[in-house]
Amino acid sequence: MREIVVFSGSAHTGLAERICADLGVALSPVEIHRFSNDCLQVQLQENCRQRDVYIVQPLVPPTQEHLMELLLMIDAARGASAQQITAVMPHYAYARSDKKDASRISIGGRLVADLLVTAGVDRVLTMALHAPQVHGFFSVPVDHLTAIGVLADHFRSRDLSDTVVVSPDLGNAKTATQFARLLGLPVAAGSKQRLADDRVVIDAIVGDVAGKRAIILDDEIATGGSIIELLDRLKDLGCTQAAVACTHGLFAGKAVERLRSHPSITEVISTDTVPRPDGFPELQVSTVAGLFAEAIKRIHGGESVSSLFDGVDPTHAPPQPKLPF
């Protein structure tokens, strides 16, 4: 069987190192050089010929820099005769640009997918895309992982009496329902209208939240505007307190200040798909490195990746055992 080679851009080397530790392989070095005219050059410092190459790079700020790094690394691996190139993108930022909802607007999610394929990627491994249709933007196979099992594990040992899972919007309600089923809890959702990137209005809550504690589940927290608006509506309806959980904890702008100072929040938990923000020591982070490592093993061995999540739905069998590597 061909060998695995793992590279990382500069976006999140910590996660790449944890994935490699779970795989039992070394993280191969990359040299990224910036010329005086601000152009980037990438050189992979490990032999790729006829090997299975995985490039770990979430699209986090500065997003355009990290995207360009990823494209150049893919191109370098293709030029080095890699057998298969997989872009491991724990966070696909352009997934939020997934529809034409205004005149003369670009659909960045599809464009970036086309750029990756043009650069030479053979497969994409990602987690918690903002919208399911983004999967269809790619003309190469996409393995789409979920972190709700990891996040649910964080709450399993807690007293969850009088607790409800709440989604900030109806679009995320299906994922919130799956999460609630893992914990045996009811679910509610907000009716949200987005006015701007950092301004939203939640005019109603669907579900019973009066006198209950909430676990707010979202796929991504950027500025925290949706979460703060939801917390205010929950308080108006008699919700006593709330824990906040998300997969991608970007916490941009004033998000950290907003969340740390809100009196209704008991804890905030995220995963390490993106780097940990500065100035937020209370943030609890659960790693998804093991999930990505196991998915890489299954891709490399030609095994099912979807079966890794059989146990996420309680109606299925327990999770599949980890494969030897």
N, C-alpha and C positions, 0 to 999 in steps of 0.2 A: 504494500500500500504506500502511496506517495506520502512524503513527510508534510507536516504542518509547519508553517512559518507565520508568526504573528508580529505585526508592526503596529505602532501607534503614532498618530499625529500629536500635536501639542495641546489638543483640547482637553484631554482627560487621561493622562498617563497612569494615574493612580488606579483607575478602573481596569485599564489594560493589564497592569501588573497583577491585579487580583485575579483576573480571568486566566492569565498565564499560570499563576500559582495553582489554580484549580485544575488546569490542564496538565500541569507538570512539564511545561516547556518554558524556555527562556524567551523573554520579550526581545525581539531582534531590534538592533539600533537603526535609527533613521537620522540622516543629516539634512536639516532644512536651512538653506542659506538665502539671505535677502540681499539682492544687488543694490547698488546705489540708486537705481531708478525705481526701487520699491518692488521689483519683480521677485517672485519666489523661485527657488530651485530645490528640488528634492532628490536625494540619493538614498536608496535602500542599501543598508550595509550588510546584507545577508543574501546568499545565493537563493534565487527564486525558481530556477529552471526546473520545469516539470513538477513543481511543488504546489501544495494547497495553501494559498496565501489569504490571510485574514487581516484586514486593516481596521483598527478600532478608532473611531472618530465621531463622537456626537457633535451635532451642529449647535454649538453654544456660542455666546458672544465672546470675541468678535466673530459673528457667524460667517460672514463672507470670507474672512481670512481662513477659517477652519475648513470651509467648503473647498476653497482653492487648494489648500494642502491635501485634502482627500483626493481631489481630482488628479493632482500631480502624482500622488503615491500610487493611485490606480494605474495611471499611464506608465509610470516607471515599472510597476510589476508586470504589466502587459508586455512592455519592451524587453523585459528580462525573461520572457518565455515561461511565465507562471502557468501551471496547468489549469487552475481555477482561482479566481479572485472574488472574495466575498467582502463587501463593505459592511462592517459591523457598526451600525449607527444607532446606539441606544436611544438617542433623541433626534428625531427628524424634524427640525424646526419649521421647515417650509410646508409641513403638513397642514398648517393653519390656513395656508393659501390654497384652498381646495375647490373653489367654485367661483363662477362669474356672477357676483352679486351687485355689480355696479357697472356703468358704461365704461368701455375701454379700459378694463382692469385686467392685469396679468394673472395667470394661474401659476404661481410660483412652484407649487408642489409638483405639478407635472413637468415644468421646465427643468427643475433640478433633477428629477428622475431621468429625463432624457439626457442631461449632461453626464450623469453617472454612467449610463449605458454607453454613451458615445466615448467616454474615457476608457471603457473596457471592462467594467464590472460584470461578473457572471451571475452574481446572487447578492441579495441584500438581507441582512439580519438586523431587525429593529425591534422596538418595544413601544406599545401603547401609542399607536398613531392617533392623531387628533380626530380623524374621521375615517371610517372603514373604506370609503371610496378611494382614498389615497393609495391603497394597496394596488388598485387597478391602473394607476399611473405608470407603473413599471412594466417593461416588456421582458423582464428577466424574473426568475423566481424570487419571491419575498417570503421569508419566515418571520412571522409577526408574533412576538412574545407578549405575555401579560405579567404584571407584577401584583395582581390582586391577591394571589395566594400568599406572597411574601408579606404584603401589608396586612392581610387577615391574621397571619401568624402573630403579628405584633399585639393584636387585641384578644387573642384566644384565652389568655390567662387572666383577663380582667373580669370584673363584675359588670356584666352587660345588661342587667335588669333595667327596664324602663329606658332602653336605648333604641334609637332609630338611625338608620343610614340615610343620609341626605345627599342628593346630587344637586349641584348648583344650577343645572339646566336639564331640559328634557332629552337633549341629545346624548348626554352621558348616563341617562337613567338605566339603560340596559346593563352597562357595566356595573353600576351601583347595585342593581338587583342581583347580579351574580355574586358580588361582594357580600351583600346582605345575606344571601342564602348560605354562604360559607360560614357565617357567624350565627345563623338562625335568627335573624332580626328582620323587622319590617323596614320598608323603604319609603322615602318621600323624595320629591324633586321640586326645584324652583322653576318658575316660568320666567325666563330671562330675555331681556332685550338689550343688545349691545349698541351703545350710542357712539363709542369711540374705543380705541385700543385699551384705554385704562378707565373707561366709564361704562357702567352697566346699570340697568334697572331690573329688579326682580319684583314683579307686581303681584305674585301669588305663590303659595306653596301647596303642592298637590300631595296630600297625605296628612296623617295625624302626628303633630309634633308637640302638642300642649303637654306640659309637665314632664317631658322626656329629655334625656341627654342625647346629643347628636354626635354622629361620626360623619363629618363632611368628607366626601370622596370626590376628587377631581383627577383628571389625567395630568394636568399641568397647572402650576401656579406661577404666573409671570409677575404682574404688578400687585396681585392680591385684591384687585377691585371687586371681582365677583364674590370672593370669599367674605369680604367685609360687608358687602351689600346683603349677602345671604344671612350672615350672622345677625344683622339688624332686623331682618324680616323674621327670623326664627325667634329672636327675643320678643318681638311684638306679639307673636303667637304663643308665648308661654314656654318656649324651650329654655331649659335652665343653664346649660353649658354645652360646649362642643369641643371635640378633638378634630383636628384637620389632618387629612392624609392625602397624599398625591404621589404619582409616579415620578414626574419631572419637576423638581423643585428649583426653578430658575431664580425666583425671588429677586426680580429686577426692580430698579427704581426705589420707591419707598416701601416695597413689600415687607422687608424685614421689620422696619419700624412700625408699620401698620399691624402686623401680626403679633409682635412682641408686646405691644401696648394695649391690645384689645382685651377687655375684662372677661369676655365670655369664653376665651380659648384656654383649654386646659393643657393641651400639648399639640405639637406639630410634628408629623412624621413624613419623611420622603424616602426615596431610594437614591442610589448613587449613579443613576444614569447620567447625571450632570455633576460637575464639581460642587462641593459644599460651599455655600456663600460665607463671606466674612461677616463677623459681628452677629452671629446667630448661634451662640453656644447651646441654647435650649433645644435646637433642632435635633430630632432623633433620626438617624439615617440607617436604613436596612439595605444591605448589599444585594444586588442582583447578579453579581459576578458568577455565582454558581450556576444560575440559569443560563447565562450566555455561554459559559464553558461547556455545560452539558449539551446545549444546542449545537455548538461547534463540533463536539464529538459525534453527534448524530448526523450532522451534515457530512462530516468527513467519512463516516462509516456507512453512509447510504441508508440510515435508519430514519424512522418517523420522528419529526420534531413536534408535531401536534399532539402525539401521545404523551409527551412530557407533561401536558396539562389536563390529562384525564381526571385527575383528582381535584382540579379547580371546581368542577361541577359535582356536588354531592351525589347526584344521581348516577355518576359513573363509578368505576372501580377506583381504588386508591392509586396514587401516582405510580407510574412505571418505575421500576428500579433503575438506578443509574447504570449506564453501560460501562464496561471495562475499557481502559484506554492505554 
